[in-house]
């Protein structure tokens, strides 16, 4: 995940000059945060998309083997992943623009960034659990229930992120 401060090392000459304009430096720093936030959310969503492919492959294997009893549960998991991906991609951005009426405190942005780092770890754990779902139909039911519980937990964690940005935490 990109640290917002790292953007200052990669700025071009126009950005360097604009940082000397009164009031514009803070705007640029928030734009760097915005870009970091977008990249981080896109990484989370992409990681979930890759994990979802494992479910698609597993569903194909089960269908070919005639084990259709687990397909409905896997389809529900797939739908929950799609919902989570949509939430992550469509989430409120962790910044406020130069002309926005509602300004987000930089301390809040720092808290969101730290929280996002922990979310990246959770998504990796969730994706790994999805990708490691057993291929054997007899072992699959319990593993699917664990993945569903992990998905629900991630939804709660995402709710908490939105609460931080909304100033409720």
C-alpha positions in Angstrom: 0.0 0.0 0.0 1.3 3.4 -0.9 2.1 5.7 2.0 0.6 9.2 1.4 3.9 10.9 2.3 5.7 8.9 -0.5 3.8 10.9 -3.1 5.9 14.0 -2.3 9.0 12.1 -3.5 7.4 11.5 -6.9 5.9 14.9 -7.6 6.7 16.8 -10.8 8.1 20.4 -11.1 4.6 22.0 -11.3 3.5 20.4 -8.1 6.8 21.5 -6.4 6.1 25.1 -7.4 2.4 24.9 -6.4 3.4 23.8 -2.9 4.7 27.4 -2.4 1.3 28.9 -3.1 -0.4 29.7 0.2 -3.1 27.2 1.0 -2.2 25.0 -2.0 0.3 22.8 -0.2 -2.5 21.3 2.0 -4.6 20.7 -1.0 -1.9 18.8 -2.8 -1.2 16.7 0.3 -4.9 15.8 0.5 -4.8 14.9 -3.2 -1.9 12.6 -2.5 -4.0 11.0 0.2 -6.9 10.7 -2.2 -4.8 8.9 -4.7 -3.4 6.6 -2.0 -7.0 5.9 -0.8 -8.1 5.1 -4.3 -5.1 2.8 -5.0 -5.6 1.0 -1.7 -9.4 0.5 -2.3 -8.6 -0.8 -5.8 -6.1 -3.2 -4.4 -8.6 -4.6 -1.9 -11.2 -5.0 -4.6 -8.8 -6.6 -7.1 -7.6 -9.0 -4.4 -11.2 -10.1 -3.8 -11.8 -10.4 -7.5 -8.8 -12.8 -7.8 -10.2 -14.8 -4.9 -13.6 -15.0 -6.5 -12.1 -16.7 -9.5 -11.2 -19.6 -7.2 -14.9 -19.9 -6.3 -15.8 -19.9 -10.0 -13.2 -22.7 -10.7 -14.5 -24.7 -7.7 -18.1 -24.3 -8.8 -17.1 -25.6 -12.3 -15.3 -28.6 -10.7 -18.3 -29.4 -8.5 -20.7 -29.1 -11.4 -18.6 -31.4 -13.6 -18.4 -34.0 -10.8 -22.1 -33.9 -10.2 -21.9 -32.4 -6.7 -24.5 -29.7 -7.2 -25.6 -29.7 -3.6 -22.8 -27.1 -2.7 -23.3 -24.9 -5.7 -26.0 -22.8 -4.1 -23.9 -22.0 -1.0 -20.9 -21.2 -3.2 -23.1 -18.9 -5.3 -24.2 -17.1 -2.1 -20.5 -16.6 -1.1 -19.8 -15.3 -4.6 -22.7 -12.8 -4.3 -21.4 -11.7 -0.9 -17.9 -11.1 -2.4 -19.5 -9.1 -5.3 -21.3 -7.0 -2.7 -18.2 -6.4 -0.7 -16.2 -5.5 -3.9 -19.0 -3.0 -4.8 -18.8 -1.5 -1.3 -15.1 -1.1 -1.4 -15.0 0.4 -4.9 -17.9 2.8 -4.2 -16.8 3.8 -0.7 -16.6 7.3 0.6 -13.1 8.6 -0.2 -10.8 9.4 2.6 -10.2 13.0 1.8 -11.9 16.3 1.2 -11.2 18.3 -1.9 -10.1 22.0 -2.1 -13.5 23.4 -2.6 -15.5 20.8 -0.6 -17.9 22.2 2.0 -17.2 19.4 4.4 -13.6 19.1 5.4 -12.1 15.9 6.9 -9.6 16.4 9.7 -6.0 15.2 8.9 -5.9 13.2 12.1 -9.0 11.3 10.9 -7.3 10.6 7.6 -4.3 9.2 9.5 -6.6 7.0 11.5 -8.3 5.8 8.3 -5.0 5.1 6.7 -3.8 3.0 9.7 -7.2 1.2 9.6 -6.8 0.6 5.9 -3.5 -1.2 6.5 -5.2 -3.6 8.8 -8.0 -4.1 6.2 -5.4 -5.1 3.7 -4.2 -7.8 6.0 -7.8 -9.0 6.6 -8.5 -9.1 2.9 -5.4 -11.2 2.3 -6.5 -13.6 5.0 -10.0 -13.8 3.6 -8.8 -14.2 0.0 -6.4 -17.0 1.1 -9.2 -18.8 2.9 -11.4 -18.6 -0.2 -8.6 -19.8 -2.5 -7.9 -22.7 -0.1 -11.5 -24.0 -0.1 -11.3 -27.8 -0.2 -12.1 -29.4 -3.6 -13.6 -32.4 -1.8 -17.4 -31.9 -1.5 -17.5 -33.6 1.9 -15.1 -31.1 3.4 -16.5 -28.1 1.7 -19.6 -27.3 3.8 -17.7 -26.4 7.0 -15.1 -24.4 5.1 -17.8 -22.4 3.3 -19.4 -21.5 6.7 -16.0 -20.2 7.9 -15.6 -18.1 4.7 -19.1 -16.7 5.2 -18.3 -15.8 8.8 -15.1 -14.1 7.6 -17.0 -12.2 4.9 -19.5 -11.0 7.5 -16.6 -9.9 9.7 -15.1 -7.9 6.9 -18.4 -6.2 6.2 -18.4 -5.1 9.9 -14.8 -3.9 9.6 -15.8 -1.9 6.5 -18.7 -0.4 8.4 -16.3 0.8 11.0 -14.1 2.4 8.4 -17.1 4.4 7.1 -18.0 5.4 10.7 -14.4 6.7 11.2 -14.8 8.8 8.0 -18.2 10.0 9.0 -16.8 11.1 12.4 -18.8 8.6 14.3 -15.8 6.9 15.9 
